[in-house]
Amino acid sequence: MTHTHTPAVEVTAIPDFWDQVHQAEHLFLGLDYDGTLAPFAVDPMQARPLPGAAELIRELAADGRTRVAIISGRPVTEVLALLDHPPVTVVGSHGFEFCPAGGDCVVRQPTAAQARGLLEVRTSLLGRDYAHKIEIKVASVALHTRGLDPALAVAMEEEVAGEWAARAPEFGLECRRFNGGVEIRCAGRDKGTALLELLARQPDTVLPVYLGDDDTDEDAFAVLRGSGIPIKVGDDRWPTAARGFLPDCRAVVEFLRAWAAHTRTARR
């Protein structure tokens, strides 16, 4: 059944997507931030959500039929500031920060071994010429290369990844690429484990959907294979665990608008 009275936003490769949303008894929507709700920017704090995105998230939260969560590699404080403190659960630092809507934030600390490793990474990278491109988070150290000459960016990323990909496991860390850099972070938690924790609090009949654009979102995509709908934002030519695709952030805003329309219609 096709619902022609609601906006038509195609989720590529899932022709019956909106029928599934319309018919679901309970809905969960997980959203990445960068590259999903907001286009990338050289200055991370200038990566603003596209017009309408924050308002639609608030509308979905107020509606009550959809449980919404933002799951990001950013610190929670940045996500909250950029989205003007939305009334939804926000997970930051790949699951090491957890802020439920209306509740107190919980920050999981690295183990002693992980803390020693992160200190060594931080000390090493902050002593280099590109120290100004280093970000220190609760459970990771990230090198940002967005905006640099592409050849220089690749060289910097290769230098850091080449040094830490093999050493990171000694400390319980892992070296992961992301869109615009490389990050040495604590192993054991990621967007997939964060999503599993959130879904454990949902009814058994929930339809979980997750939108993300990056390699770090593949962890969440993999969790939903067979039990939910993972949707990749951006290029659909690369291998991915996602089932559906949206072309860009603008399409995500229209997707949220369509979601709100479908859930309003389902209540009638």
Secondary structure as UniProt FT lines:
FT   TURN            4..5
FT   TURN            15..16
FT   HELIX           17..23
FT   STRAND          26..31
FT   TURN            35..37
FT   HELIX           44..46
FT   TURN            51..52
FT   HELIX           53..63
FT   STRAND          66..71
FT   HELIX           76..82
FT   TURN            83..84
FT   STRAND          89..92
FT   HELIX           93..95
FT   STRAND          97..99
FT   TURN            101..102
FT   STRAND          106..107
FT   HELIX           112..126
FT   TURN            129..130
FT   HELIX           131..133
FT   STRAND          134..137
FT   TURN            138..139
FT   STRAND          140..144
FT   TURN            146..147
FT   HELIX           150..164
FT   TURN            165..167
FT   HELIX           168..171
FT   STRAND          173..178
FT   TURN            179..180
FT   STRAND          181..186
FT   TURN            187..188
FT   HELIX           191..199
FT   TURN            200..201
FT   TURN            204..205
FT   STRAND          206..212
FT   HELIX           215..217
FT   HELIX           218..224
FT   TURN            225..227
FT   STRAND          229..233
FT   STRAND          244..246
FT   HELIX           249..266
//
